[in-house]
């Protein structure tokens, strides 16, 4: 019986991004996503962050960004 894997999807706030490198590692995907979304540079994505989406069609990785710091 063949094993099917679900496509990955990355969620940043309300933004949902499809996996730019379906065959790549999470580190490679992180590097590619950081090119278009520089606020991801100070985050890290772990395998354990993934969970099956509500519809069951994706593995969702919820990316938590660092809070914006203000002076004062």
MIKE-119639 format. One line per 10 residues: number of its first residue (from 1); their letters; for each residue x, y, z of N, C-alpha, C. Coordinates in steps of 0.02 Angstrom, whole numbers, always signed. Example, Ala and Ser with C-alpha at 12.3 -4.5 7.8 and 13.67 -1.06 7.14 Angstrom:
2
1	as	+660/-284/+390/+615/-225/+390/+660/-165/+390 ~ +642/-112/+354/+684/-53/+357/+645/+2/+394
//
This chain:
72
1	xxxxxxxxxx	+42/-59/+0/+0/+0/+0/+45/+62/+0 ~ +37/+106/-49/+79/+166/-52/+60/+215/+4 ~ +110/+251/+28/+99/+301/+80/+95/+370/+46 ~ +42/+406/+59/+33/+472/+31/+52/+524/+83 ~ +86/+576/+63/+102/+629/+109/+62/+691/+89 ~ +42/+727/+139/+3/+788/+127/+49/+845/+109 ~ +27/+892/+67/+68/+950/+52/+73/+996/+113 ~ +129/+1030/+119/+139/+1077/+175/+111/+1145/+156 ~ +88/+1180/+207/+64/+1249/+200/+89/+1288/+260 ~ +111/+1349/+249/+139/+1390/+302/+93/+1449/+315
11	xxxxxxxxxx	+75/+1458/+378/+27/+1510/+397/+63/+1561/+440 ~ +62/+1623/+416/+93/+1679/+451/+37/+1729/+464 ~ +12/+1730/+525/-47/+1772/+540/-106/+1746/+501 ~ -133/+1787/+456/-189/+1765/+414/-166/+1745/+344 ~ -102/+1754/+330/-74/+1737/+264/-59/+1663/+260 ~ -84/+1630/+209/-72/+1559/+197/-30/+1551/+135 ~ +29/+1520/+143/+75/+1511/+88/+84/+1438/+73 ~ +79/+1420/+9/+93/+1351/-11/+168/+1339/-9 ~ +186/+1277/-5/+256/+1257/+1/+293/+1273/-64 ~ +345/+1316/-62/+382/+1332/-123/+429/+1276/-145
21	xxxxxxxxxx	+448/+1231/-98/+492/+1175/-114/+463/+1111/-84 ~ +415/+1080/-118/+383/+1021/-90/+430/+964/-71 ~ +486/+958/-107/+534/+904/-92/+592/+928/-49 ~ +591/+992/-29/+646/+1019/+11/+635/+1010/+85 ~ +689/+1020/+123/+685/+1016/+195/+653/+1081/+222 ~ +635/+1080/+286/+606/+1140/+316/+656/+1198/+317 ~ +720/+1182/+325/+771/+1235/+325/+775/+1268/+256 ~ +771/+1228/+203/+773/+1255/+135/+711/+1297/+121 ~ +653/+1273/+143/+591/+1310/+133/+594/+1376/+171 ~ +620/+1374/+232/+627/+1434/+273/+670/+1486/+238
31	xxxxxxxxxx	+725/+1464/+208/+770/+1510/+172/+734/+1542/+112 ~ +695/+1503/+75/+658/+1529/+17/+604/+1578/+40 ~ +566/+1560/+91/+513/+1605/+115/+541/+1669/+144 ~ +600/+1666/+174/+631/+1725/+203/+651/+1777/+151 ~ +660/+1755/+89/+678/+1802/+36/+620/+1850/+22 ~ +558/+1824/+23/+500/+1866/+9/+470/+1896/+73 ~ +483/+1865/+130/+455/+1887/+194/+512/+1894/+244 ~ +547/+1951/+245/+606/+1959/+288/+591/+1952/+362 ~ +529/+1961/+383/+513/+1954/+454/+519/+1881/+477 ~ +527/+1834/+431/+536/+1764/+449/+608/+1747/+467
41	xxxxxxxxxx	+654/+1794/+453/+725/+1780/+465/+740/+1765/+538 ~ +702/+1792/+583/+715/+1784/+655/+670/+1731/+686 ~ +644/+1686/+645/+602/+1631/+670/+634/+1565/+649 ~ +606/+1512/+674/+628/+1446/+654/+566/+1401/+649 ~ +566/+1357/+600/+510/+1311/+590/+534/+1241/+606 ~ +499/+1208/+652/+515/+1141/+673/+464/+1091/+645 ~ +485/+1029/+635/+438/+977/+613/+379/+971/+661 ~ +393/+980/+726/+341/+972/+777/+290/+1029/+774 ~ +303/+1083/+737/+256/+1138/+729/+199/+1120/+681 ~ +207/+1068/+643/+158/+1050/+592/+99/+1011/+622
51	xxxxxxxxxx	+41/+1024/+594/-19/+988/+613/-66/+984/+554 ~ -109/+935/+555/-155/+925/+499/-208/+981/+500 ~ -221/+1009/+443/-270/+1064/+437/-340/+1039/+452 ~ -385/+1086/+463/-455/+1068/+479/-487/+1029/+421 ~ -470/+1046/+360/-499/+1011/+303/-464/+944/+289 ~ -406/+933/+321/-370/+870/+312/-331/+865/+248 ~ -323/+921/+213/-288/+919/+148/-216/+943/+152 ~ -195/+972/+208/-128/+1001/+215/-98/+984/+283 ~ -32/+990/+286/+2/+995/+350/+17/+1069/+360 ~ -15/+1099/+408/-7/+1171/+421/+49/+1184/+471
61	xxxxxxxxxx	+91/+1231/+454/+144/+1254/+499/+127/+1326/+517 ~ +107/+1337/+579/+91/+1405/+602/+156/+1437/+625 ~ +177/+1489/+588/+240/+1523/+602/+226/+1581/+650 ~ +258/+1580/+707/+249/+1633/+757/+305/+1684/+749 ~ +285/+1746/+735/+334/+1799/+726/+350/+1832/+793 ~ +409/+1860/+798/+427/+1897/+858/+385/+1960/+862 ~ +366/+1981/+922/+327/+2042/+928/+368/+2103/+907 ~ +333/+2153/+882/+365/+2215/+861/+386/+2253/+923 ~ +448/+2275/+925/+472/+2312/+982/+468/+2387/+967 ~ +446/+2424/+1017/+443/+2497/+1010/+489/+2529/+1061
71	xx	+510/+2588/+1046/+554/+2625/+1091/+510/+2665/+1139 ~ +515/+2651/+1202/+480/+2693/+1251/+423/+2658/+1279
//
